[in-house]
């Protein structure tokens, strides 16, 4: 069993853009098939560059803010309450297009 307080966790760099900060609640090995369970904060204009994962899917949930997720070249709006599932192998890029922070809670699942 794990019992964590998000605010007490240290900030870390997001691998696709070290300027974007995240707090990792669960890591590989904490639960079967889970690669991570994290919350990331994108400042206005920040982008997690286009990339794809060949071994995992990812699920993103928008806590607050606005932005765009580009999946295989198509843009989808991000706003509070939106949930997006990205399949393994799909190229995706996330961008904060607003003047406030974009806060995403997300996790990855090994395939």
Buried (B, 14 or more C-beta within 10 A) or exposed (E): EEEEEEEEBEEBEBEBBEEBBBBBBBEEEEEEEBBBBBBBBBEBEBBBEBEBBEEBBBBBBBBBBBBBBBBEEEEEEBEEEBEBEBBBEEEBBBBBBBEEBBBBBBBBBEE
